[in-house]
Amino acid sequence: MAIYLNDLLRLDKLENVKIRFNQSTSNANPIDVFKNDRYSLLNWQFHNYSKNRSFYEGQIAIGFVRIEGDKWLLFDISLITRDLNKFNTVGYEFETLTDYEKYFGRVIIEFKNKAQNMIRKAESVIHECKVIQILEDTFDNDVFPGYENVNLSWHDLNRVINKGVWKSTLENQKGIYLITDTNSGKMYVGSAYGNNMIHGRWSDYIRTGHGGNEELKKLEFSYIQNHFRYSILDIYKSTIDDNVIIDRESWWKKTLMTRDFGYNKN
């Protein structure tokens, strides 16, 4: 038997409730904002566009962020306490309804929005919001995906590098990795076989941006943070001879031509 959102929340007077479905813009993805700075996500929730009020004083505002497709994560339920009469910015003061905080970041619903408007009256859509999962802990989506599926921006790598399963997995494997500059298209092939292996090597990139590479030192750290992605080409057990890693690294440099067109110079 399906469970719907208000089976969980049991809100009265739905005519006084609105639901905002926050989705990606050209500048940011709200689920990434949720992971990195949940407080700033409230700026999205309570934003007014030009001469268009999102909410009214006294209303309850429910906030969701899109995870993917028709899956949405609940992140806030608040009472609008004051209309600031401001547009193209945050337009309200609000008070979090603490009775529902236990659900923030944990309740995932399935909802297909059939209208262009992403702020909907609860009475018209809440019975279409099917609860598909209640997480044991706050949503993270940082489960290690397998070596062959690692493809992280600098900011994502910074977020996960020292998390339990990521740290333990990466510090016990030697390997060949690829850094891609998404702005220029240039690539850099590197190898990891020293202390803490891939984890140790990638931690250097998080700390310095360049990891000691002379070509990367020529770039601004902020440029690296905004344009670099990190993936894994080959994985080897910690017991493999380092020379195998070095030979394989050279093969990848030749194959991807990163000495000719990328950041490798040896």
C-alpha positions as CSV (number, residue, x, y, z in Angstrom):
1,M,0.0,0.0,0.0
2,A,1.4,3.4,-1.1
3,I,2.2,6.0,1.5
4,Y,1.8,9.7,0.5
5,L,3.4,12.8,1.9
6,N,0.5,13.9,4.1
7,D,0.1,10.4,5.5
8,L,3.5,11.2,7.1
9,L,3.1,14.9,7.9
10,R,-0.6,15.0,8.8
11,L,-0.9,18.7,8.0
12,D,-4.3,20.4,8.5
13,K,-5.7,23.2,6.4
14,L,-3.8,22.3,3.2
15,E,-5.3,25.4,1.6
16,N,-2.7,27.3,3.6
17,V,0.3,25.2,2.5
18,K,2.5,25.5,-0.5
19,I,5.2,23.1,-1.8
20,R,8.3,24.4,-3.7
21,F,10.1,22.0,-5.9
22,N,13.7,23.3,-6.3
23,Q,15.5,22.1,-9.4
24,S,18.7,22.9,-11.2
25,T,19.5,26.2,-12.8
26,S,22.2,27.2,-15.2
27,N,24.4,28.2,-12.2
28,A,23.9,25.4,-9.6
29,N,22.2,22.1,-8.7
30,P,20.2,22.4,-5.5
31,I,21.1,18.8,-4.4
32,D,24.8,19.8,-4.5
33,V,23.9,22.9,-2.5
34,F,22.1,20.7,0.0
35,K,25.2,18.6,0.5
36,N,27.6,21.5,0.8
37,D,25.7,24.4,2.4
38,R,22.2,23.5,3.5
39,Y,21.6,26.9,5.0
40,S,22.1,28.7,1.7
41,L,19.5,26.4,0.1
42,L,16.9,28.3,2.2
43,N,17.7,31.3,0.0
44,W,16.4,29.3,-2.9
45,Q,13.3,28.2,-1.0
46,F,12.3,31.7,0.1
47,H,13.3,33.6,-3.1
48,N,10.9,35.9,-4.8
49,Y,11.2,36.6,-8.5
50,S,10.4,39.9,-10.1
51,K,7.0,41.1,-8.8
52,N,5.9,37.5,-8.2
53,R,5.4,36.5,-4.6
54,S,6.3,32.9,-3.8
55,F,4.4,32.8,-0.5
56,Y,2.2,34.9,1.8
57,E,2.6,35.6,5.5
58,G,1.1,32.9,7.6
59,Q,1.5,30.1,5.0
60,I,3.4,26.9,5.6
61,A,6.2,26.4,3.0
62,I,7.4,22.8,2.2
63,G,10.8,22.6,0.4
64,F,12.0,19.8,-1.8
65,V,15.2,19.5,-4.0
66,R,15.4,17.3,-7.0
67,I,17.7,14.3,-6.7
68,E,17.1,13.0,-10.2
69,G,14.1,12.5,-12.5
70,D,10.9,12.5,-10.4
71,K,12.7,11.9,-7.1
72,W,12.7,14.7,-4.6
73,L,14.3,15.2,-1.2
74,L,12.4,17.0,1.6
75,F,14.7,19.6,3.2
76,D,12.5,22.1,5.0
77,I,9.1,22.9,6.4
78,S,8.6,26.4,7.7
79,L,6.0,29.0,8.6
80,I,6.2,32.3,6.8
81,T,6.3,34.8,9.7
82,R,6.8,38.1,7.7
83,D,6.6,39.2,4.1
84,L,9.5,41.5,3.5
85,N,8.0,42.8,0.2
86,K,11.3,42.2,-1.6
87,F,11.7,40.8,-5.1
88,N,14.6,39.2,-6.9
89,T,16.0,38.2,-3.5
90,V,14.9,36.4,-0.3
91,G,11.4,37.8,0.4
92,Y,10.5,36.4,3.8
93,E,11.3,35.8,7.3
94,F,10.3,32.3,8.5
95,E,10.3,29.9,11.4
96,T,11.2,26.3,11.0
97,L,8.6,23.9,12.2
98,T,10.7,21.8,14.5
99,D,8.2,18.9,14.8
100,Y,9.2,18.0,11.2
101,E,13.0,18.4,11.4
102,K,13.4,14.6,11.9
103,Y,12.3,14.2,8.3
104,F,14.6,16.8,6.7
105,G,17.1,15.2,4.4
106,R,15.6,11.8,5.0
107,V,12.2,11.7,3.2
108,I,12.4,11.0,-0.5
109,I,9.2,11.3,-2.6
110,E,8.3,10.5,-6.2
111,F,6.4,13.3,-7.9
112,K,5.9,14.2,-11.5
113,N,5.3,17.9,-11.9
114,K,2.9,18.4,-14.8
115,A,3.0,22.2,-14.6
116,Q,5.6,24.7,-15.4
117,N,5.2,26.4,-12.0
118,M,7.5,24.8,-9.4
119,I,5.6,26.3,-6.5
120,R,2.4,24.4,-6.1
121,K,-0.6,24.6,-3.8
122,A,-0.4,21.6,-1.5
123,E,-4.1,20.7,-1.7
124,S,-3.7,20.2,-5.5
125,V,-0.5,18.0,-5.4
126,I,0.3,16.6,-2.0
127,H,-1.7,13.4,-2.6
128,E,0.4,12.8,-5.7
129,C,3.7,13.0,-3.6
130,K,4.4,9.3,-2.9
131,V,6.9,8.5,-0.2
132,I,9.3,6.0,-1.6
133,Q,12.0,6.0,1.0
134,I,12.8,7.3,4.5
135,L,16.5,7.2,5.0
136,E,18.1,6.1,8.3
137,D,20.4,9.1,8.2
138,T,20.6,12.4,6.3
139,F,20.9,12.1,2.5
140,D,24.4,12.1,1.2
141,N,24.5,10.1,-2.0
142,D,28.3,9.7,-1.5
143,V,28.3,5.9,-1.5
144,F,31.5,4.7,-3.2
145,P,30.3,3.8,-6.7
146,G,33.1,1.4,-7.7
147,Y,36.5,2.4,-9.1
148,E,35.3,2.3,-12.7
149,N,32.5,4.8,-11.9
150,V,34.6,7.4,-10.1
151,N,34.3,10.7,-11.9
152,L,34.4,13.7,-9.5
153,S,34.8,17.4,-9.7
154,W,37.3,19.0,-7.4
155,H,34.6,20.1,-5.0
156,D,33.0,16.7,-4.9
157,L,36.4,15.1,-4.3
158,N,37.0,17.6,-1.5
159,R,33.7,16.6,0.1
160,V,34.2,12.8,0.0
161,I,38.0,12.3,0.2
162,N,38.1,11.6,4.0
163,K,34.7,10.0,4.3
164,G,34.9,6.5,5.8
165,V,34.4,4.2,2.8
166,W,36.0,6.5,0.3
167,K,39.1,6.9,2.5
168,S,39.5,3.2,3.3
169,T,38.9,2.2,-0.3
170,L,41.3,4.7,-1.9
171,E,44.1,4.4,0.6
172,N,44.4,0.6,0.0
173,Q,44.8,0.6,-3.8
174,K,47.5,1.5,-6.2
175,G,46.4,2.8,-9.6
176,I,46.5,5.1,-12.6
177,Y,44.2,8.1,-12.6
178,L,43.1,10.8,-15.0
179,I,42.6,14.5,-14.4
180,T,40.5,16.3,-17.0
181,D,40.4,20.0,-17.5
182,T,36.8,20.5,-18.5
183,N,37.5,24.0,-19.8
184,S,40.5,23.4,-22.1
185,G,40.0,19.7,-22.7
186,K,43.6,19.0,-21.6
187,M,44.3,15.8,-19.5
188,Y,46.9,14.7,-17.0
189,V,47.7,11.0,-16.3
190,G,49.1,10.2,-12.9
191,S,50.0,7.2,-10.8
192,A,49.6,6.4,-7.1
193,Y,51.7,3.8,-5.4
194,G,53.3,5.6,-2.4
195,N,51.9,6.2,1.1
196,N,48.2,5.9,1.3
197,M,48.2,5.2,-2.4
198,I,45.3,6.9,-4.4
199,H,44.0,8.6,-1.3
200,G,47.3,10.1,-0.5
201,R,47.9,11.3,-4.0
202,W,44.4,12.9,-4.4
203,S,44.7,14.5,-1.0
204,D,47.6,16.4,-2.3
205,Y,45.4,17.8,-5.1
206,I,42.8,18.8,-2.7
207,R,45.4,20.6,-0.5
208,T,47.5,22.3,-3.2
209,G,45.6,21.9,-6.5
210,H,48.8,20.9,-8.4
211,G,50.1,18.0,-6.3
212,G,53.7,19.0,-7.2
213,N,53.2,18.9,-11.0
214,E,55.1,21.7,-12.7
215,E,52.5,22.2,-15.4
216,L,49.6,22.4,-13.0
217,K,51.5,24.9,-10.8
218,K,51.1,27.4,-13.6
219,L,47.3,27.4,-13.1
220,E,45.4,29.4,-10.5
221,F,44.1,27.2,-7.6
222,S,40.6,28.6,-8.2
223,Y,40.8,27.5,-11.8
224,I,41.6,24.0,-10.8
225,Q,38.8,24.0,-8.3
226,N,36.3,25.1,-10.9
227,H,37.4,23.0,-13.9
228,F,39.2,19.8,-12.9
229,R,37.6,16.3,-12.7
230,Y,39.2,13.1,-11.3
231,S,38.7,9.6,-12.5
232,I,40.5,6.2,-12.3
233,L,41.9,4.4,-15.3
234,D,43.4,1.3,-13.7
235,I,43.4,-0.3,-10.2
236,Y,46.0,-2.7,-8.7
237,K,46.4,-4.4,-5.4
238,S,48.7,-2.8,-2.9
239,T,51.1,-5.7,-3.3
240,I,51.8,-5.2,-7.0
241,D,55.3,-4.1,-7.9
242,D,55.6,-0.3,-8.4
243,N,57.3,-0.8,-11.8
244,V,54.1,-2.3,-13.1
245,I,52.3,0.9,-12.2
246,I,55.0,3.1,-13.7
247,D,54.9,1.1,-17.0
248,R,51.2,1.3,-17.2
249,E,51.2,5.0,-16.5
250,S,53.5,5.5,-19.4
251,W,51.2,3.4,-21.7
252,W,48.2,5.6,-20.8
253,K,50.2,8.8,-21.4
254,K,51.1,7.5,-24.8
255,T,47.6,6.3,-25.6
256,L,45.9,9.5,-24.5
257,M,48.7,11.7,-25.9
258,T,48.9,13.7,-22.7
259,R,52.5,14.5,-23.3
260,D,51.7,16.1,-26.6
261,F,48.4,17.8,-25.9
262,G,47.9,17.6,-22.1
263,Y,49.6,18.5,-18.8
264,N,52.2,15.6,-18.8
265,K,55.7,16.6,-19.7
266,N,57.6,13.4,-18.9
